[in-house]
Every structure is written in C-alpha cells, then in structure tokens.
C-alpha cells in the first residue's frame, strides 16, 4: 500500500486494487450465446464493466475468456487489460477465477472479482465497494455486497486470500475460502439493487426490460436465431 499527498500536504494510504473479470461462460441458458456481449445503449456489457472498473480507479484488470473467446477478445483489446483464455471453461467458474488471479502481476492490496453480465453496475458502485473494503471491520479479509438477504457481486478480498486460493486445489476458489472462514467475511449492506442484477436466462432479459425500461439487444454477430 503506497502513500500519496493530500491537498494539505499530509499523506494518506492508497489501496492498490486488481480485478478479475469473468467472461468464460457458454451462456447455455441463453441459447449458448455470450451474455457479456448483450448491448445496453449499443455498448456490450463487458465494455461497460471495464469502463466501470477503470472509473473506480482499479489498477490492473485481467479478463478471463473461454467459450466465445474469439467474439469477446476483439471487443476488449483496446482496454489496458491482460487477456487470459481458459482452455477448459467447462471445468467451472472456479477454474476461470484461479486463472485470472494467477495472471495478476502487481503488488496488490486487494482484488475485485467481477462478472461480465451485470448491466447496470457502474463506477460509483465499484467505488462504493472499495470504500466498504477500506472501512471493513478488523480481521476481515472478504467484503461481499448484500441487498437484503441476497448476496451480490462483485466481491473484494485481500491479497492474502488470493494467495490462499492459488495455494489450494483446482476446485478451491474465493467462495470456498469464505465457506471455510466465515468469521473473516463481512457484508456490505446496501439497498443498491445493481449489485444483484445479472442476466442468465430469457426470463432475466424480459424482467430487466420490464423493471428498468431498458432493452438489452444481441449484436448482429450473435443475434438470436
């Protein structure tokens, strides 16, 4: 954790944040189409999330692709990110998470793990999550947004958790670490529903349009058949 000057000449700590953005899924419940390429206002969701991470001041980002990598990767290559392709994305999200964590190269204080299919998540939401991390209770290593009883995303955790995950077995990820250490996990209680809105099914698409008034559209390259 480095220090930078305050306006009055003093010093305060700057938290160095890395992020892993997961975009390796097959979209099996959406006709095997890459849900991160759904467009809101003409902008693919994955690009909206990358803009949000950048706007929140995240220092390093790894994007993990797998299924549909040839469609996704060209759309993010103009961002300053590291691209990692999961050779076996059907092994599950934990495998993609572990690849992303391993690809982070900087000396980080904390890591955000984000999903690429949250349409409304913006920079202010990620900034608020990082703020909750900075104010976390002593002894906390993971902060998870909670909207009522619902867990949300992204989550943020310490570099020590990242190291512990990478030292574990192939099926050990951040959620498994949390299950093993519940006393070191703190909720970030919020009424911001953007943390719990994602797109997995046609019903989710329909509900999103009904509740928000926004329409998510497939780009021509993956248009619904």
N, C-alpha and C positions, 0 to 999 in steps of 0.2 A: 504494500500500500504506500504510494508516494504522497508527497505534500505539494500543494500549490499555494500561491499567495492569495490571501483575502484582499478585498478592496482597501482595507485599512492597514495593510502591511503585515498582518499576522499570517499564521499558517493553519491550514486545516487539511485533514486527510482526504485523499481522493481514492475511491474504491475502483479498482481495475476489474472490469466485467467482461467475461467472454460469453458467447452464446452458441448453442447448437440448435439449428432449425431443422426439424424432421420433415422430410418430404419424400419418403421412400415407399409409401404405401401404394397398393394396387388400385384403391378405390373400388373394391369389389362390390360394395353395396350401392355404388353409383354407376353401374354398368362398366366397371373396370376402366374408369376414366380418372385422370389425375385431378382430384378435387382442389388442389392448390392452384390450378390454372383457371378455375372459375373466376370470372371477371366481375368486379363491382365498379361501376362507373368506367368501364373499359380497361381497368387495371387488374391484372392477375393477383389473386390473394397472396401468393408468395412474395410478389414485389411489394405489396402493401405492408407485409410483415417486415420485410427487410428495411423499408423506409422507416417503420416504427422503431425498430431496433437501433438504427442509425440516429434517429431523432432523440432517442433516450440516452445517447452517449455511450452505447456499448462499444467496447474497444476492439473486439475480434469476433468474427462470426464464421462458423462452419456450417455449410448446408449439406445435409446428407440426402442423396437421391438413391433410387433403386429402380423400382418399376417406373416406367415412363421417363427415365433419365434423359433420353435423347430429346424429349419435348421440353423438359423443365430447365435443363442446364443452359441452353442458349438464352433463356429469358432472365438469367441472374448473373451472367458472366460480366456484365458491366458494373456490378457492385464489387466492392473490395472484400470478397469473401473467399474462403477456401472451400472447394467442392470435393466431396468425398462420395464415391459411389459404393453402395452396399452390394457386394456380389451375390448375396443371398438374402434379399429383403423378406422373403417368406419365413425367415427364421424369427421374425417378430421385431417389434419396436425397440426392445432392449438391445438387440444387435446393432441397430442403427444408432441408438443413443451412445453405445460404447464406442463405435467407430468415430462419432463426432467428438466425444470427449477426448479420445486419444489424439485427434488431429489438432486440438487447440495447442498452440505453441507458446503463448505468452505466459508471463508470471502473473497469475490471476488471483484476485481475492475471492471472487465468486463466479458462478456460472448460471446462466439462464438457459433452461431447456424449453423451447417454444415449438408449437405446432404450426403448420403452414396453411391451416384451413379455418382460421378464426377471422371472419370477415370484418368485424368491427374494431378489433384490437388496434390501438393507436399508440403513438409515442408517449402520451400522457399516462396511459395505463401501465406501460413498462416502467416509466419513471416512478410511478406510484409504488410499484412492486419493489423496485430498487430502494426507494425510500423506506418501505416497510422492513427491508433487509437491514438497512443501516440502523434502524431503531429496534431491532429484534431483541427479545429477552436474552439475558446472559445464558450461555450454554446451548443456544440454538444454532443448528447447522443447516436447516432447511426452512424456507418460508413458502407457504402454499396459499394462494388466494382462495377464500371461501365466500361464496354468496349464499347466505343462509346455511343450509346443510350440504350444499353442493361444492365439491372441490372444483377448482378451476385451473386454468393454465394461462401463462407459463408458470413454472416454478423456478425458484432460485436457491442455490445451495453453495456451501463453502468449497474452496479448493480441496479441503481435506476429504469431503465426500466424494468429489471427483476421483481423488487418488484411491479411496477405498473401493469405489466401483470398479476402477480399472484393475485393481489387485484381486478382485473377485472372479468367480467363474463366468462362463459365457452367458448364463441366464440371470446374472446379477446386475441390476440397474439401480437407478436412484430410488424408484418406488420400493424395491426390495430392501434397500438400505433404510428407508423410512420405516418400513414394517418392523425392522429389527431394532430401531432406535426411536420409538415414538416420543420419548421424553425430550428428544432434540429437534423435534419438528414443531413449528409454530404456525398457526393460521394467520393470514392477513384478512381480517374480516372486512368485507366491503359490500355495498349494495350495487356495485357496477356489474351489470349482467354481461358485459362484453367478455369477461373472463370465462364465462360458461357457455358462450355461443360458438358452436362449431358446426361443420357440415359433414355428415356421414351418410345420410340416406336421402332418397327423394322426398320423404316427409319433412326432413330438416330443411330442404330447399323451399318447400311450399310454406312451411311455418315461418321461415325467415322473411319471405316476401310479405306474408300476411301481417306479421308483427312489426316489421320495420318500414314497410312501404318501399323497400329497395328490391331490385331484381338482380339475382346472380345469373350470369349467362356463360355458356360454354363458348370458348373461342372456336373459330371455324375448324381448326386442326383437330379438335376433339369433340366436335358437335355431336349432340345426341343422335343416335340412329333411329 
